[in-house]
């Protein structure tokens, strides 16, 4: 008897809960998206600088490369770059083949020497400084400049500014839609955001004219925000 009563009470609770769930009105929502963009000139240059040296043997090529690379690194440090901003990014030893020699059978082209390549990534503070530093490292023996990239040393304040602008735009869009639809924004019940930085080239910054010209361009830090509001009739 007690067991049957417990089952009956359980079924009654489930039924009551189901009725309440059916009676509860769904929350009406409105979703709006906004974009905010902040433009800033980069203040940091990242350059991959290297030395490739050839020799008759791997040891000879390595010895020559070590000498040349040390001279390049010292030139970078002498130009004011901190050692913490210099990092080895690639090192290789490879044979050099005589492509002009006729191939005999399956022997393949003959090895006529070896090449050692050593590359460092250098972070330079200030676009205007990079042209002069490039001139100095090339004069010191660098014969590989593989890439130049630009960055902003302290991007977080710019991301924050872009995000604040994106949220304000999303709210403006929501208010516009709510006014047109004849409803009232009650409260924010959901928010998502995303920010990134992209290079732009509509404005350029040159290094000093007496040095190798380096164009830093301009970066656009863009954020998007999606706001979901609870709404109510007016």
Secondary structure, DSSP 8 states (H G I E B T S, - for coil): -HHHHHHHHHHHHHHHHHHHHHHS----EEEEEEEEEEEE---EEEEEEEEEEEESSHHHHHHHHHHHHHHHHHHHHHTT--GGGEEEEEEEEEEEE-TTS---TTS-S-EEEEEEEEEEEEEEE-HHHHHHHHHHHHHHT--EEEEEEEE-TT-HHHHHHHHHHHHHHHHHHHHHHHHHHTEEEEEEEEEEEEEEEEEE-SS--B--TTS---B--EEEEEEEEEEEEEEEE-
